Amino acid sequence: MQITNLVRRGKSELYKTFVDDEYVCLLEAETIVKNKIKVGTNLSQNEFDEIRAESENLTCKNMAISYVSKCLKSRWQVYDHLKQKGFLPKSINDALDLLENYGYINDKYYAEAFVKSKQNTKGIMYLKSALKQKGVKDSIINEVLSEYQIDDEDVINLAQKYLKNKTQDEKTKQKLYRHLLSKGFTYEQVNKALSKLNID
């Protein structure tokens, strides 16, 4: 096998790699330099496969870092993102281990931040469901939510906000009921709020 062309893809650090005049894959510039690859380099199939795997691992790690740099993500969210990009499980797990070692992903910290961002606006049922959908383990969810509390006044305030400029009839009451339940509040919390607002 002979490397017959290397063409940089845009402004990235990836190079379109041609073997025996046919495009085969993208290789990271770092991998190319490290392995002293250039046009005319001859490689065995095994050598090329090892270089390609090395490059994919690097690409996967770079993409993972780029993904979490935009906002907090759970481990599962990063895994799912990389899987959809077509990376192999080994490359993905290596990337995830790297992110965890450097503190770029931490499911407990992620869950705490998520709950804090929804404080006073979402009930515990919503938070449990949302965190579970993001791949956070039950043990972490239970730990983070063990001290989560929302006052009756918070539910009442949300109900009053919903009722603003609305006719308070039976139809509106039913819509409000479903609205508050969709935010993850319990039946007890919703009934108590409606009772205090005299909409029961």
C-alpha positions as CSV (number, residue, x, y, z in Angstrom):
1,M,0.0,0.0,0.0
2,Q,1.3,3.4,-0.9
3,I,0.1,6.9,0.3
4,T,-0.5,8.7,-2.9
5,N,-2.0,12.0,-1.7
6,L,-2.8,13.9,1.5
7,V,-5.3,16.8,1.2
8,R,-6.2,19.0,4.1
9,R,-9.9,19.3,4.8
10,G,-10.7,23.0,5.0
11,K,-9.1,24.6,8.0
12,S,-9.3,21.5,10.2
13,E,-6.4,19.3,11.3
14,L,-7.8,16.4,9.3
15,Y,-6.3,15.2,6.0
16,K,-8.1,13.2,3.3
17,T,-5.8,10.2,2.8
18,F,-5.5,8.5,-0.6
19,V,-4.0,5.0,-0.8
20,D,-3.1,3.7,-4.2
21,D,-4.9,6.7,-5.8
22,E,-8.2,6.0,-3.9
23,Y,-9.6,8.0,-1.0
24,V,-9.7,5.8,2.1
25,C,-10.2,7.9,5.2
26,L,-9.4,11.1,7.2
27,L,-6.3,11.1,9.3
28,E,-5.4,13.6,12.0
29,A,-2.4,15.8,11.3
30,E,-0.9,14.8,14.7
31,T,-1.1,11.1,13.6
32,I,0.5,11.8,10.2
33,V,3.4,13.7,11.8
34,K,3.9,11.1,14.6
35,N,4.1,8.2,12.1
36,K,6.1,10.2,9.5
37,I,3.6,9.7,6.8
38,K,4.0,11.5,3.5
39,V,3.1,11.0,-0.1
40,G,5.1,8.0,-1.3
41,T,5.1,6.2,2.1
42,N,4.6,2.5,1.8
43,L,2.8,0.6,4.5
44,S,1.5,-2.9,5.1
45,Q,-2.3,-3.4,5.7
46,N,-1.7,-4.0,9.4
47,E,0.5,-0.8,9.7
48,F,-2.2,1.3,8.0
49,D,-5.0,-0.2,10.1
50,E,-3.1,0.6,13.3
51,I,-2.4,4.2,12.2
52,R,-6.1,4.6,11.2
53,A,-7.3,3.4,14.6
54,E,-4.8,5.7,16.3
55,S,-6.2,8.6,14.3
56,E,-9.8,7.7,15.0
57,N,-9.1,7.7,18.7
58,L,-7.6,11.1,18.5
59,T,-10.5,12.5,16.4
60,C,-13.0,11.0,18.8
61,K,-11.3,12.6,21.8
62,N,-11.1,16.0,20.0
63,M,-14.8,15.8,19.1
64,A,-15.7,14.9,22.6
65,I,-13.8,17.8,24.1
66,S,-15.4,20.2,21.5
67,Y,-18.9,18.8,22.4
68,V,-18.6,19.3,26.2
69,S,-16.9,22.7,25.8
70,K,-20.2,24.2,24.7
71,C,-22.2,23.3,27.8
72,L,-22.4,20.6,30.5
73,K,-23.2,17.1,29.4
74,S,-23.8,13.8,31.1
75,R,-21.5,10.8,30.2
76,W,-24.4,9.1,28.3
77,Q,-25.0,12.3,26.3
78,V,-21.4,12.3,25.1
79,Y,-21.5,8.6,24.4
80,D,-24.6,8.9,22.3
81,H,-23.3,11.9,20.4
82,L,-20.0,10.1,19.5
83,K,-21.9,6.9,18.6
84,Q,-24.1,8.8,16.2
85,K,-20.9,10.2,14.6
86,G,-19.9,6.6,13.8
87,F,-17.0,6.1,16.2
88,L,-16.3,2.6,17.6
89,P,-17.1,1.8,21.2
90,K,-13.4,1.5,22.2
91,S,-12.6,4.9,20.8
92,I,-15.7,6.4,22.6
93,N,-14.9,4.8,25.9
94,D,-11.3,6.0,25.7
95,A,-12.6,9.5,25.1
96,L,-15.0,9.3,27.9
97,D,-12.3,8.1,30.4
98,L,-10.1,11.0,29.3
99,L,-13.0,13.5,29.9
100,E,-13.7,12.1,33.3
101,N,-10.1,12.1,34.3
102,Y,-9.8,15.8,33.5
103,G,-13.1,16.6,35.1
104,Y,-14.9,17.6,31.8
105,I,-17.7,15.2,32.6
106,N,-19.1,14.4,36.0
107,D,-22.6,13.1,36.2
108,K,-23.1,14.1,39.9
109,Y,-22.0,17.7,39.1
110,Y,-24.1,17.7,36.0
111,A,-27.2,16.5,37.9
112,E,-26.7,19.1,40.6
113,A,-26.3,21.9,38.0
114,F,-29.4,20.7,36.1
115,V,-31.5,20.6,39.3
116,K,-30.3,24.1,40.3
117,S,-31.3,25.5,36.9
118,K,-34.8,24.2,37.4
119,Q,-35.2,25.3,41.0
120,N,-38.7,26.6,41.9
121,T,-40.0,25.9,38.4
122,K,-40.1,22.0,38.2
123,G,-41.3,19.3,40.5
124,I,-39.3,16.3,41.6
125,M,-41.1,13.9,39.2
126,Y,-40.0,16.0,36.2
127,L,-36.4,16.2,37.4
128,K,-36.2,12.5,38.0
129,S,-37.5,11.7,34.5
130,A,-35.3,14.3,32.8
131,L,-32.1,13.2,34.5
132,K,-33.0,9.5,33.7
133,Q,-33.4,10.4,30.0
134,K,-30.0,12.0,30.1
135,G,-28.5,8.7,31.2
136,V,-27.8,9.7,34.9
137,K,-27.8,6.7,37.2
138,D,-30.6,6.3,39.7
139,S,-28.2,6.3,42.6
140,I,-26.9,9.8,41.6
141,I,-30.4,11.1,40.9
142,N,-31.6,9.9,44.3
143,E,-28.6,11.4,46.0
144,V,-28.9,14.8,44.3
145,L,-32.7,15.0,44.8
146,S,-32.7,13.8,48.4
147,E,-32.6,17.3,49.7
148,Y,-34.6,18.9,46.9
149,Q,-37.6,20.8,48.1
150,I,-40.1,23.1,46.5
151,D,-42.5,25.2,48.6
152,D,-46.2,25.3,48.1
153,E,-45.8,29.0,47.4
154,D,-43.7,28.2,44.4
155,V,-46.4,26.0,42.9
156,I,-49.0,28.7,43.7
157,N,-46.9,31.3,42.0
158,L,-46.5,29.2,38.9
159,A,-50.3,28.6,38.9
160,Q,-51.0,32.3,39.2
161,K,-48.6,33.1,36.4
162,Y,-50.4,30.6,34.2
163,L,-53.8,32.0,35.1
164,K,-52.9,35.6,34.3
165,N,-55.3,37.1,31.8
166,K,-57.2,33.8,31.6
167,T,-60.9,33.2,32.4
168,Q,-61.0,31.1,35.5
169,D,-63.6,28.5,34.4
170,E,-63.6,24.7,34.6
171,K,-61.8,24.4,31.3
172,T,-59.0,26.6,32.4
173,K,-58.8,24.7,35.7
174,Q,-58.3,21.4,33.9
175,K,-55.6,22.9,31.7
176,L,-53.9,24.4,34.7
177,Y,-54.1,21.0,36.4
178,R,-52.4,19.3,33.5
179,H,-49.9,22.1,33.2
180,L,-48.7,21.8,36.7
181,L,-48.5,18.0,36.5
182,S,-46.4,18.3,33.3
183,K,-43.9,20.3,35.3
184,G,-43.4,17.3,37.6
185,F,-45.4,18.3,40.6
186,T,-47.3,15.7,42.5
187,Y,-51.1,15.4,42.6
188,E,-51.0,16.4,46.2
189,Q,-49.0,19.6,45.5
190,V,-51.3,20.5,42.6
191,N,-54.5,19.9,44.5
192,K,-53.1,22.0,47.4
193,A,-52.3,24.9,45.1
194,L,-55.7,24.8,43.5
195,S,-57.3,24.7,46.9
196,K,-55.5,27.7,48.1
197,L,-56.4,29.6,44.9
198,N,-60.0,28.6,45.4
199,I,-60.1,26.8,42.1
200,D,-61.1,23.4,43.5
